Amino acid sequence: MNIATGAMNTLLPKLGELLVGEYKLQKGVKGEIEELEKELKGMTAALHKVAETLVDQLDQQVKIWASYVRELSYDIEDAIDTFMLKSKGHEPATSFKKVTNLFNKFKTNHQIHGVIKDIMDQVKKVSERRDRYIVDDNAARPTVVDVDPRIEAMYRKTTELIGINKPKIELTKRLLEYDGSSKQQSNIISIVGFGGLGKTTLANSLFQELKAKFDSYCFVSVSLNPDINKILKNILLQLDEKKYSHIDEAWQTKQLIDKIRDFLNNRRFLCVIDDVWKKPAWDTIKLAVQDAKLGSKIIVTTRNKVVAEHAGGGVYEMKPLSDDDSRQLFCKRIFDSNDDCPADLCGVTEKILKKCGGVPLAIITTACLLASKPRNSQEWDKVNKSIGFGLEDNLDVDKMRKILSLSFNDLPFHLKTCLLSLSKYPEDELIRKDRVLLQMKHDLQGQACRRLESYFSELINRSLIQPMSGDYYWLEDGKVHACKVHDMVLELINQLSVEEDFVTTYLSDGQQAGKCTYTTQKKKIRRLSLHNSNKSYASQEAREQLSKVRSITIFGKVDSIPPLSSFHVLRVLQLEDCSGMDKNHLNHLDKLRLLRFLRLGHYSATELPESIGKLESLETLDIRGASKPNSLKSHKVLFPMSFVKLRKLLRLYAGRVKLAQGLMLGDMKSLQELVIDATRKVIKEIGNLTELRTLRIVFSSEKTFELKESIQTSIQRLTNLQDLDLRNNVNFEEIIDMQQVPSGLQRLFMHDSYMEAFPCWINSSMLSCLTTLSIRLGFEYLQSDHLDRLAELPSLRFLKLQLRRGGLNDLGFGGDNKAVIEEALKDYPNQAALSTMLRVLLVT
């Protein structure tokens, strides 16, 4: 029901825009719009009441009513967006086409009167249903949710784990035993237990502590529907990232297995195969690692004891936490201490812990929920009663879903929308924050656009998504830039997406994710996600289903996609692997007049289609990673002359580009974010993009380094620039001397090139807004005046300095590194400046 609320919140401002915008509406039409606005506000108020009630506890008629409102709001928004686009003169008023069955009457600006009349008729019918269903009375009733433990622990830090020492000590002893035997039985240990007991957490803790004792190591997740070749490639990449960073896409399973076996031959290795659901997946993966010799060890985690026994070797069964450990974990998450529960909360705390049954994530989820509540027994007792009973005797799937539902339903509607947007991603997918937030911005158009980055952080803090680290996914600023959705959370949001018609996801086997087998009613598709799916949309009925799709995302190689002419109101088109596409796949691209976000991953064509210039609503274009099939190198993509017509384009993320004769990048005056490879023409034009806020330039060859000096002239003209990132993709170091940077800079990254002198522009008058600084310096030690100037930067929160030799070589400042920094800098003479700098850097 939260989606209906969000959809209505998006629609109301657009009606207001119609009233005040330059649409030359007649006075009578404006009056009708005002009347419609009032009616929709009344519906919104009722929806807010509905949204406060757990979905499982809503009257079925209320659910139906909210569903009507949601669908109506989508149809109204689609019609208004189409009208607003066409009425601004982007195409003749006489060429209006049908957008929906509900809004097929207007053909000119003056005929919007008929559209509003149709809308009002539909709104009145929905309002009458609200009165018949007595929505306001049925919406808020007491709710009870049974606890189910079928979820795995999602901890932010391994150091926060409670009750893990005993199993860790026991398994460490078994793993380090080596008597020279080459028998497979002695080399494999399977950790088995139901979801939520911390199998992965234990395995990861062991892996992190023991990997240094082995020649090679890897940690891979299998999941319920594994892509075996992807897993094998991941193993190779972890074993030797440099050698296998560009794996031949044509390699088949046998070739991958042989490569792994050859690499591991005569090496002592540690391998974690996490989250194995079925025997066949293990049977294939074990072919690559089964010849474990020299004391090599394999750790398997699974929920299925049959799979654990099938894997061979030892089996370790996880147990729930003891009462003491449960209490300690609970208190540590809420009170930041092991046992500091106020006396007036002890009673209700014991009741809550009893219902959590020693399941770590059940405890953590409930603790996160309580952390946002007032610390009094009445509020906590409400949460206790809403959790209900069920854990003591039965650990089934449904009950674990319900404890997750409790946490989900406590989210404000904008966070619910944010979390449900992640339901389109495959299992174990690394989700880049920048991409998902942009897609949400363009798809939801206001429902969850404000403060999107903070929403991402809130979901991490509530343990609903897992922050992921790694060089590729972390800018060196101490922030999280990627996440994963735990399988059980993904299962939950898939089911909720089906219930609310939010995302329709088809898996590789053609089945719809999250759909109950007894569901037969065909519903409209608003957001479509295909995972290596071969589902056909050839029939007329299937194409009609697509006419209302607002967002389509395709994971896996795109061999065929539904015809683009089927998508009348599409806002987001995300194709993650276009390497198998030909130019015909983008036929009718010009029909997507409402498209705002376009991603073409692994784009194999050498030029963008000329029709791209007709995407008059496009705000974000992402073609990073363009490459030929089975090629290790990226290739240039030609931007056609029509590209200059994209007057609303705010963000361009590209690699190597070639501009058509006469096309000037500097004419794209609307651009605010640019990621691009350096060329002489590009560097020259950048200075004309005076609206740029974010700029990342990649120097991809030795020839482009000569442009590093000329780029300074362009950068100095970018007075609105806030984020600057200069990096290279070649294996040699280069000196760059930046004489000046824009004074409004907030974040500066220069990881790959050294500056010979400490920059003169690092001072409080030049960089009063700078919060993040990561640079390399071409000398051995920092001087005291350098520290003085750093200490004076008033906004600095994160600093990383890399010195060419000695000193603070590759030392990051910020986070929890205060003791390390103080030790490293103890010999610098100006300790007063050092102390000031540390206070500035470590303030929260």
C-alpha positions in Angstrom: 0.0 0.0 0.0 3.0 2.2 0.5 3.5 2.3 -3.3 0.1 3.7 -3.9 1.0 6.5 -1.4 4.3 7.2 -3.1 2.6 7.2 -6.6 0.0 9.8 -5.4 2.7 11.9 -3.8 4.4 12.1 -7.2 1.3 13.0 -9.1 0.0 15.9 -7.0 3.0 18.2 -7.7 2.5 17.5 -11.5 -1.1 18.7 -11.3 0.2 21.8 -9.6 2.7 22.3 -12.4 -0.1 22.1 -15.0 -1.8 25.0 -13.2 1.2 27.3 -13.1 3.2 26.1 -16.1 3.2 27.6 -19.6 0.5 25.3 -21.0 -2.1 27.9 -22.0 -4.9 26.1 -20.3 -8.4 27.6 -20.4 -9.9 28.9 -17.1 -12.5 26.2 -17.0 -9.9 23.5 -17.4 -7.8 24.9 -14.6 -10.9 24.8 -12.4 -11.3 21.1 -13.2 -7.7 20.4 -12.4 -8.1 22.1 -9.1 -11.1 20.0 -8.3 -9.2 16.9 -9.3 -6.3 17.9 -7.1 -8.7 18.3 -4.1 -10.1 14.8 -4.7 -6.7 13.2 -5.0 -5.5 14.8 -1.8 -8.5 13.2 0.0 -7.4 9.8 -1.4 -3.8 10.5 -0.3 -4.9 11.1 3.3 -6.8 7.8 3.3 -3.8 6.0 1.7 -1.5 7.2 4.5 -3.8 5.5 7.0 -3.7 2.3 4.9 0.2 2.5 4.7 0.5 2.5 8.5 -1.1 -0.9 8.7 0.8 -4.2 8.0 -0.1 -5.6 4.7 -1.0 -9.0 6.1 -3.5 -7.4 8.4 -5.3 -5.3 5.9 -8.9 -6.1 4.9 -8.9 -7.6 1.4 -11.3 -4.9 0.1 -9.0 -2.2 1.3 -6.1 -3.8 -0.6 -8.2 -3.8 -3.7 -9.1 -0.2 -3.3 -5.5 0.9 -2.8 -4.6 -1.1 -5.9 -7.2 0.8 -7.9 -5.7 4.1 -6.6 -2.2 3.1 -7.5 -3.1 2.1 -11.1 -5.2 5.2 -11.6 -2.3 7.4 -10.4 0.1 5.8 -12.8 -2.3 6.2 -15.7 -2.9 9.9 -14.8 0.8 10.6 -14.5 1.6 8.9 -17.8 -1.1 11.0 -19.5 0.0 14.2 -17.9 3.7 13.6 -18.8 2.8 12.9 -22.4 0.6 16.0 -22.6 3.3 18.2 -21.0 5.9 16.9 -23.5 3.7 17.4 -26.5 2.2 20.7 -25.5 5.6 22.3 -25.3 5.9 22.1 -29.0 8.0 19.0 -29.3 5.7 17.7 -32.0 2.6 19.0 -33.8 -0.6 19.0 -31.6 -2.5 17.1 -34.3 -0.2 14.0 -34.0 -1.2 12.9 -30.5 -1.3 9.1 -30.2 -3.1 6.9 -27.8 -1.1 6.4 -24.6 -3.6 4.5 -22.5 -7.1 3.3 -23.0 -8.2 5.7 -20.2 -6.6 8.8 -21.9 -7.1 8.4 -25.7 -9.4 11.4 -26.3 -7.0 14.4 -26.3 -5.4 15.2 -29.6 -4.7 18.9 -29.0 -3.9 21.1 -26.1 -7.5 22.3 -26.0 -8.9 18.8 -25.7 -7.3 18.2 -22.3 -10.8 19.1 -21.0 -11.9 15.6 -22.2 -9.0 14.0 -20.5 -9.7 15.7 -17.1 -13.3 14.7 -17.4 -12.4 11.0 -17.9 -10.0 11.2 -15.0 -12.6 12.7 -12.7 -15.1 10.0 -13.7 -12.5 7.3 -12.7 -11.5 9.1 -9.5 -15.2 9.4 -8.4 -15.7 5.7 -9.0 -12.6 4.9 -6.8 -13.8 7.4 -4.2 -17.2 5.6 -4.1 -15.4 2.3 -3.5 -13.5 3.9 -0.6 -16.9 4.8 1.0 -18.3 1.3 0.4 -15.2 -0.4 1.8 -15.1 1.9 4.8 -11.3 2.3 4.2 -10.7 4.8 7.0 -12.2 2.4 9.6 -10.5 -0.8 8.3 -7.1 0.6 7.8 -5.7 0.8 11.3 -6.2 -2.4 13.3 -3.9 -4.2 15.8 -1.4 -6.4 14.0 0.4 -9.5 14.9 3.4 -10.9 13.1 4.9 -14.3 13.9 8.7 -14.5 14.0 10.5 -16.7 11.5 14.2 -17.3 11.8 14.9 -18.0 8.1 17.4 -15.2 7.4 21.1 -15.0 7.6 23.0 -12.6 9.7 23.9 -9.3 8.1 26.6 -7.6 10.3 28.3 -4.4 9.5 31.6 -5.5 11.2 32.9 -8.9 12.1 34.1 -7.5 15.4 30.4 -7.0 16.4 29.7 -10.7 16.3 28.7 -12.4 19.5 28.9 -16.1 20.3 31.2 -16.9 17.4 34.4 -17.6 19.3 33.7 -21.2 20.3 32.8 -22.5 16.9 35.6 -20.4 15.3 38.2 -21.9 17.7 37.0 -25.4 17.0 36.9 -25.0 13.2 40.3 -23.2 13.1 41.8 -26.2 14.8 40.3 -28.6 12.4 41.2 -26.5 9.4 44.9 -26.2 10.3 45.3 -29.9 11.0 47.6 -31.4 8.4 49.1 -34.8 8.5 50.2 -35.1 4.9 47.1 -36.9 3.8 45.7 -36.2 0.4 42.3 -37.7 1.2 39.5 -35.4 0.2 37.5 -36.3 3.3 40.0 -34.6 5.6 40.1 -31.4 3.4 36.4 -30.4 3.4 34.3 -28.9 6.2 30.7 -28.1 5.7 28.9 -25.6 8.0 25.2 -26.4 8.0 22.2 -24.8 9.6 19.0 -23.0 8.8 19.0 -19.4 7.6 19.9 -16.7 10.1 22.3 -18.6 12.3 25.4 -17.0 10.7 26.9 -19.7 8.5 28.3 -17.2 6.1 29.5 -14.9 8.8 31.4 -17.7 10.5 32.9 -18.8 7.2 34.0 -15.3 6.3 35.5 -14.7 9.8 37.5 -17.9 9.4 38.5 -17.0 5.9 39.8 -13.5 6.8 41.8 -14.8 9.7 43.4 -17.9 8.0 43.9 -16.9 4.4 47.4 -15.5 5.1 48.5 -19.0 6.0 47.7 -20.3 2.5 49.4 -19.8 -0.9 46.1 -18.9 -2.6 42.5 -18.3 -1.5 39.1 -17.5 -2.8 35.5 -16.9 -1.4 32.5 -17.4 -3.7 28.8 -17.5 -3.3 26.7 -20.0 -5.1 23.0 -19.1 -4.4 19.8 -20.8 -5.3 20.0 -20.3 -9.1 23.7 -20.2 -9.7 25.5 -19.1 -12.9 28.3 -21.7 -12.7 30.6 -20.1 -15.3 30.3 -16.8 -13.5 31.3 -18.5 -10.2 34.3 -20.2 -11.8 35.4 -16.9 -13.4 35.2 -15.3 -10.0 37.4 -18.0 -8.5 40.0 -17.4 -11.2 39.9 -13.6 -10.7 40.5 -14.0 -7.0 43.3 -16.4 -7.5 45.2 -14.1 -9.9 43.5 -10.8 -10.6 46.2 -9.5 -12.8 46.3 -12.6 -15.0 42.5 -13.2 -15.3 41.2 -9.6 -15.2 40.0 -10.0 -18.8 38.8 -13.6 -19.0 37.8 -14.8 -22.5 34.0 -14.8 -22.6 34.1 -17.7 -24.9 35.6 -20.1 -22.3 33.2 -22.9 -21.5 32.8 -24.7 -18.1 35.5 -27.3 -18.9 38.1 -24.7 -19.9 37.4 -22.7 -16.7 37.7 -25.8 -14.5 41.0 -26.8 -16.2 42.4 -23.3 -15.7 41.6 -23.4 -12.0 43.0 -26.9 -11.6 46.2 -25.9 -13.3 46.6 -22.9 -11.1 46.0 -24.7 -7.9 48.3 -27.6 -8.7 51.1 -27.8 -6.1 49.6 -24.9 -4.2 48.2 -24.9 -0.7 44.9 -23.1 -0.9 41.8 -22.1 1.1 38.5 -22.0 -0.6 35.1 -21.0 0.7 32.1 -22.2 -1.3 29.2 -20.3 0.3 25.4 -20.8 0.2 25.2 -24.1 -1.7 21.6 -25.1 -2.1 21.7 -28.1 -4.5 23.9 -31.1 -5.1 24.5 -30.5 -8.9 26.0 -27.0 -8.2 28.5 -28.5 -5.8 29.3 -31.4 -8.1 30.4 -29.1 -10.8 32.4 -26.6 -8.6 34.2 -29.5 -6.8 35.7 -30.6 -10.1 37.8 -27.5 -10.0 39.0 -27.8 -6.4 38.6 -31.4 -5.4 42.4 -32.3 -5.7 43.1 -30.4 -2.5 46.7 -31.3 -1.4 49.4 -30.0 0.8 46.9 -29.2 3.6 44.5 -27.2 1.3 41.1 -26.7 2.8 37.6 -26.2 1.5 34.8 -24.7 3.5 31.2 -25.2 2.3 28.1 -23.5 3.8 24.6 -24.7 3.2 21.2 -24.8 4.7 20.7 -28.4 3.6 22.3 -31.2 5.7 21.9 -33.6 2.8 24.0 -31.3 0.6 26.6 -31.0 3.4 26.9 -34.8 3.7 27.0 -35.1 0.0 30.0 -32.7 -0.1 32.0 -35.1 2.1 34.4 -34.4 4.8 33.4 -33.0 8.2 30.0 -31.4 9.0 29.7 -28.7 11.6 26.1 -27.9 12.6 25.4 -24.3 13.7 23.4 -23.8 16.9 21.3 -20.8 18.1 22.9 -18.4 20.5 22.7 -19.0 24.2 20.6 -16.8 26.4 23.6 -14.9 27.6 25.0 -14.4 24.1 21.6 -13.3 22.8 21.3 -10.7 25.5 24.9 -9.5 24.8 24.2 -9.1 21.1 21.0 -7.3 21.7 22.5 -4.9 24.2 25.5 -4.2 22.0 23.4 -3.2 19.1 21.1 -0.9 21.0 23.2 0.4 24.0 26.7 -0.1 22.5 27.6 -2.2 25.5 27.6 -5.9 26.3 25.1 -5.7 29.2 23.8 -2.3 30.0 20.0 -2.6 29.7 18.1 -0.2 31.9 16.2 -1.9 34.7 12.8 -0.8 33.4 13.4 -2.4 30.1 14.8 -5.7 31.4 11.5 -7.5 31.5 10.3 -6.7 28.0 13.8 -7.3 26.7 13.7 -10.9 28.0 10.3 -11.4 26.3 11.6 -10.2 23.0 14.8 -12.3 23.2 12.7 -15.4 24.0 10.7 -14.9 20.8 13.9 -14.3 18.8 15.0 -17.8 19.8 18.7 -17.2 19.6 18.7 -16.4 15.9 21.3 -13.6 15.4 19.6 -11.8 12.6 16.2 -11.9 14.3 17.8 -10.3 17.3 19.7 -7.7 15.2 16.6 -6.9 13.1 14.5 -6.3 16.2 17.3 -4.3 17.9 17.5 -2.1 14.8 13.8 -1.6 14.9 13.8 -0.7 18.6 16.8 1.7 18.2 14.5 4.1 16.4 11.8 3.9 19.1 11.6 5.8 22.4 13.4 3.9 25.2 10.4 3.1 27.4 8.7 -0.2 28.2 5.4 0.8 26.6 6.9 1.3 23.2 9.0 -1.8 23.4 6.0 -3.8 24.5 4.2 -2.7 21.4 7.0 -4.1 19.3 7.1 -7.3 21.4 3.4 -7.9 20.8 3.7 -7.2 17.1 6.4 -9.9 16.8 4.0 -12.5 18.2 4.8 -16.1 18.9 6.0 -19.1 16.9 9.7 -19.5 17.2 9.8 -21.9 20.1 8.4 -24.9 18.3 8.7 -24.3 14.6 11.4 -22.8 12.4 9.6 -22.7 9.1 10.1 -20.4 6.1 6.9 -18.4 6.6 7.8 -17.2 10.1 11.2 -15.9 9.1 9.5 -13.9 6.2 7.2 -12.4 8.8 10.0 -11.0 11.0 11.5 -9.4 7.9 8.0 -8.1 7.1 8.0 -6.5 10.5 11.2 -4.6 9.8 10.0 -3.7 6.3 6.6 -2.4 7.5 8.4 -0.1 10.0 10.1 1.7 7.2 8.7 5.0 6.0 7.1 4.7 2.6 10.1 6.3 0.8 12.4 3.7 2.2 10.0 0.9 1.3 10.0 2.1 -2.2 13.8 2.3 -2.2 14.1 -1.3 -0.9 11.5 -2.7 -3.3 13.4 -1.1 -6.2 16.2 -3.5 -5.5 13.9 -6.5 -6.1 14.8 -6.3 -9.9 18.4 -7.5 -9.2 19.5 -11.1 -9.5 20.7 -13.1 -6.5 24.2 -12.1 -5.3 24.4 -9.2 -7.7 26.8 -6.4 -6.7 24.6 -3.3 -6.9 26.4 0.0 -7.5 24.8 2.7 -5.5 25.2 5.4 -8.2 23.3 3.4 -10.8 20.5 2.3 -8.6 19.9 5.7 -7.2 19.8 7.3 -10.7 17.4 4.7 -11.9 15.1 5.3 -9.0 15.3 9.0 -9.6 14.2 8.7 -13.2 11.6 6.0 -12.6 10.0 7.2 -9.4 10.2 10.9 -10.3 9.9 12.3 -6.9 8.6 9.4 -4.8 12.1 8.7 -3.5 14.3 11.2 -5.3 15.0 13.5 -2.4 17.9 12.5 -0.1 18.4 9.3 -2.1 21.9 8.8 -0.8 20.8 9.0 2.8 18.1 6.4 2.1 20.8 4.0 0.9 22.7 4.5 4.2 19.5 4.1 6.2 18.8 0.7 4.7 22.4 -0.4 5.5 22.0 0.8 9.1 18.7 -1.2 9.4 20.6 -4.3 8.3 18.3 -4.7 5.2 21.1 -4.4 2.6 24.7 -5.5 3.0 27.5 -2.9 2.3 30.2 -4.3 0.0 33.8 -3.3 -0.2 36.3 -3.7 -3.0 38.6 -1.4 -5.0 36.2 -1.1 -7.9 33.2 -0.3 -5.8 34.8 2.0 -3.3 36.0 5.4 -4.1 38.6 6.3 -1.6 36.4 8.5 0.5 35.4 6.1 3.3 31.8 5.7 2.0 30.0 2.7 0.8 29.4 2.6 -2.9 27.9 -0.8 -3.5 25.7 -3.3 -1.7 24.2 -6.7 -1.9 20.7 -7.8 -1.0 20.6 -10.9 1.2 18.8 -13.8 -0.4 16.1 -13.9 2.3 15.5 -10.1 2.0 15.4 -10.5 -1.8 12.9 -13.3 -1.5 10.7 -11.0 0.7 10.8 -8.0 -1.5 10.2 -10.1 -4.6 7.0 -11.3 -3.0 6.0 -7.8 -1.9 6.7 -6.5 -5.4 4.3 -9.1 -6.9 1.7 -8.2 -4.3 2.0 -4.5 -5.1 2.6 -4.8 -8.8 5.8 -2.9 -8.3 8.4 -4.9 -10.3 7.7 -7.9 -12.5 10.8 -10.2 -12.7 11.2 -13.2 -14.9 14.0 -15.6 -14.1 16.1 -17.6 -16.5 13.7 -20.6 -16.3 10.8 -18.3 -17.4 9.2 -18.3 -13.9 8.2 -15.0 -12.3 10.1 -14.2 -9.1 8.1 -14.0 -6.0 4.8 -15.1 -7.6 2.6 -17.6 -5.8 1.5 -20.6 -7.8 -2.1 -19.9 -7.0 -2.0 -16.3 -8.5 -3.9 -16.3 -11.8 -5.0 -12.7 -12.3 -3.2 -10.9 -15.0 -2.1 -7.5 -13.9 -0.5 -4.5 -15.6 3.3 -4.5 -15.8 4.8 -1.2 -14.7 8.5 -2.3 -14.2 10.0 -5.3 -15.9 13.2 -7.1 -15.1 14.5 -10.0 -17.2 17.3 -12.3 -15.9 18.7 -14.2 -18.9 15.1 -14.7 -19.8 13.9 -15.9 -23.2 10.3 -14.9 -22.6 8.7 -14.0 -25.8 6.6 -10.9 -26.4 5.7 -11.6 -30.0 1.9 -11.9 -29.4 -0.3 -8.8 -29.6 -1.5 -9.5 -26.0 2.0 -9.6 -24.7 2.9 -6.3 -26.4 -0.2 -4.7 -24.9 1.2 -5.7 -21.5 4.3 -3.7 -22.2 2.5 -0.5 -23.2 2.4 0.8 -19.6 5.9 -0.3 -18.6 7.9 2.5 -17.0 11.2 0.7 -16.5 12.8 -2.3 -18.1 16.1 -3.9 -16.9 17.7 -6.8 -18.6 20.6 -8.8 -16.9 22.7 -11.2 -18.9 23.5 -11.1 -22.6 20.8 -9.5 -24.6 20.1 -11.7 -27.7 16.5 -10.4 -28.1 14.4 -7.7 -26.4 10.8 -6.8 -26.8 10.3 -4.3 -29.6 10.9 -0.8 -28.3 7.8 0.4 -30.1 5.8 -1.5 -27.5 6.9 0.9 -24.7 4.8 4.0 -24.8 5.7 5.5 -21.4 9.1 4.1 -20.7 11.4 6.2 -18.4 14.3 3.8 -17.7 16.0 1.4 -20.1 18.9 -0.6 -18.6 20.6 -3.2 -20.7 23.6 -4.7 -18.7 25.1 -6.7 -21.5 24.6 -5.5 -25.1 27.6 -7.5 -26.6 25.2 -9.8 -28.4 23.0 -7.0 -29.9 22.9 -5.8 -33.4 21.8 -2.4 -34.6 18.2 -3.7 -35.2 17.7 -4.1 -31.5 17.6 -0.4 -31.1 15.1 0.2 -33.9 12.3 2.5 -32.8 14.5 4.1 -30.1 13.1 7.4 -31.2 9.7 6.3 -30.0 10.8 6.5 -26.3 9.9 10.2 -25.9 9.6 10.0 -22.1 12.9 8.1 -21.6 15.1 9.6 -19.0 17.7 7.0 -18.2 19.5 4.8 -20.8 22.3 2.3 -20.0 23.9 0.2 -22.7 26.4 -2.0 -20.9 29.2 -3.7 -22.9 27.9 -1.9 -26.0 29.5 -3.6 -29.0 28.4 -1.3 -31.8 30.9 1.4 -33.0 28.4 4.2 -33.0 25.2 5.3 -31.3 22.1 5.3 -33.6 21.2 8.6 -35.2 17.7 8.3 -33.6 19.2 8.9 -30.1 18.8 12.6 -30.8 15.0 12.2 -30.6 15.1 11.2 -26.9 14.1 14.7 -25.9 13.5 13.8 -22.2 16.8 11.9 -21.8 18.7 13.0 -18.7 21.3 10.2 -18.1 23.2 8.2 -20.7 25.6 5.5 -19.5 27.7 3.5 -22.1 30.7 2.7 -19.9 32.5 -0.5 -20.8 31.8 -0.5 -24.5 33.7 -3.4 -26.1 33.6 -5.9 -28.9 32.5 -9.5 -28.0 35.4 -11.5 -26.6 37.6 -8.4 -26.7 39.8 -7.4 -23.8 39.9 -3.7 -25.0 37.3 -1.1 -25.0 36.6 0.6 -28.3 35.6 4.0 -29.4 31.9 4.8 -29.9 30.9 7.5 -32.4 28.5 10.1 -31.2 26.3 11.2 -34.1 25.5 14.8 -35.0 22.0 14.3 -33.6 23.5 13.9 -30.1 23.6 17.7 -29.7 19.8 17.7 -29.6 19.7 16.1 -26.2 19.1 19.4 -24.5 18.0 17.9 -21.2 21.0 15.6 -20.8 22.5 16.1 -17.3 24.8 13.0 -17.0 27.0 11.4 -19.5 29.0 8.3 -18.4 31.2 7.0 -21.3 34.7 5.7 -22.1 36.4 6.2 -25.4 34.3 8.4 -27.6 34.6 9.9 -31.1 32.6 13.0 -32.0 31.0 13.3 -35.4 32.4 16.0 -37.7 31.0 19.3 -36.5 29.7 17.9 -33.1 31.0 20.0 -30.2 30.8 18.5 -26.8 30.9 22.0 -25.4 27.5 22.7 -26.9 25.9 20.2 -24.3 25.4 23.1 -21.9 23.0 21.2 -19.7 25.6 18.6 -18.6 26.2 18.5 -14.9 28.1 15.2 -14.6 30.7 13.8 -17.1 32.8 10.6 -17.0 34.9 10.2 -20.1 38.3 9.1 -21.5 40.7 11.9 -22.3 41.2 13.0 -25.9 42.5 16.3 -27.3 39.1 17.3 -28.5 37.3 16.3 -25.3 39.7 18.2 -23.1 39.4 21.3 -25.2 35.6 21.2 -25.1 35.3 20.5 -21.3 35.9 24.2 -20.4 32.7 25.2 -22.2 30.6 22.9 -19.9 30.1 25.6 -17.3 27.3 23.8 -15.5 29.5 20.7 -14.7 29.3 19.6 -11.0 31.1 16.3 -11.4 34.0 15.5 -13.7 36.0 12.3 -14.0 38.7 12.1 -16.7 40.4 8.8 -17.4 43.8 8.9 -19.2 43.8 5.5 -20.9 47.1 5.6 -22.8 50.6 7.1 -22.6 49.7 9.4 -25.4 47.0 11.1 -23.4 49.3 12.1 -20.6 50.5 15.1 -22.6 46.9 16.4 -22.2 47.2 16.6 -18.4 48.7 20.0 -18.5 46.2 21.4 -21.0 43.3 20.1 -18.9 44.1 22.6 -16.2 43.1 25.5 -18.4 39.7 23.8 -19.0 39.2 22.9 -15.3 39.8 26.5 -14.1 36.8 27.6 -16.2 34.4 25.2 -14.4 33.4 27.5 -11.6 30.5 25.2 -10.5 32.6 22.1 -10.2 32.2 20.2 -6.9 33.8 16.7 -7.6 37.0 16.2 -9.6 38.6 12.8 -10.3 41.7 12.4 -12.5 42.9 8.9 -13.0 44.9 6.7 -15.5 44.5 3.1 -16.6 48.1 2.5 -17.6 50.9 0.9 -15.6 53.4 3.7 -15.1 53.5 6.7 -12.9 53.3 10.3 -14.1 54.0 13.7 -12.6 51.3 16.3 -12.8 51.5 19.8 -11.4 48.1 21.3 -10.8 48.5 25.0 -10.5 45.0 25.8 -9.5 41.6 24.1 -8.9 38.0 25.6 -8.7 37.5 27.1 -5.2 34.1 25.4 -4.8 35.5 21.9 -4.9 34.1 19.5 -2.3 35.8 16.3 -3.4 39.2 15.8 -5.2 40.7 12.5 -6.2 44.1 12.2 -8.0 45.2 8.6 -7.2 47.4 7.8 -10.1 49.7 10.7 -10.7 52.2 12.4 -8.4 52.5 16.1 -7.7 56.2 17.2 -7.3 55.4 19.9 -4.7 52.8 20.3 -2.0 49.9 22.2 -3.9 49.8 25.9 -3.2 46.0 25.8 -3.5 45.6 23.6 -0.3 44.6 26.4 2.0 41.5 27.5 3.8 40.8 30.5 1.6 40.9 28.4 -1.6 39.2 25.2 -0.5 36.8 26.1 2.3 34.2 23.6 1.0 36.6 20.6 0.5 35.4 17.5 2.5 37.4 14.8 0.7 41.0 14.8 -0.5 43.0 11.9 -2.0 46.3 12.8 -3.7 49.8 11.5 -4.3 52.9 13.5 -3.6 56.3 13.1 -5.2 58.4 13.6 -2.2 59.4 11.6 0.9 58.1 13.5 4.0 55.4 16.0 4.9 56.7 19.3 6.3 55.1 21.0 9.3 53.7 23.8 7.2 51.9 21.2 5.1 50.2 19.9 8.2 49.3 23.5 9.2 47.6 24.1 5.9 45.7 20.8 6.1 44.6 21.5 9.6 43.1 24.8 8.6 40.7 23.3 6.0 37.4 23.9 7.8 35.2 21.2 6.0 37.7 18.4 5.6 36.4 15.0 6.8 38.5 12.5 4.8 42.1 12.6 3.7 44.3 10.1 2.0 47.9 11.0 1.1 50.3 8.8 -0.7 54.0 9.7 -0.7 56.4 8.4 -3.3 58.9 7.1 -0.7 58.8 6.6 3.1 56.7 8.9 5.3 53.0 8.3 5.1 53.2 6.0 2.1 49.7 4.9 1.2 48.2 5.9 4.5 44.5 6.8 4.7 43.3 9.4 7.2 39.8 9.2 8.6 37.5 6.7 10.1 39.0 4.8 13.0 42.7 5.3 12.1 43.5 8.0 14.7 46.0 5.8 16.7 47.7 4.8 13.4 47.9 8.3 12.2 49.3 9.6 15.5 52.0 6.9 15.6 52.9 7.6 12.0 53.2 11.4 12.5 54.6 11.4 16.0 58.0 12.7 14.8 56.6 15.7 12.9 57.6 18.9 14.7 54.3 20.8 14.8 52.2 18.6 17.1 49.8 21.4 17.7 48.9 21.5 14.0 48.7 17.7 13.9 46.3 17.7 16.8 44.1 20.3 15.1 44.1 18.3 11.9 43.1 15.1 13.6 40.2 16.8 15.3 39.0 18.2 12.0 39.3 14.8 10.2 37.7 12.7 12.8 34.7 14.8 13.7 31.4 13.0 13.1 
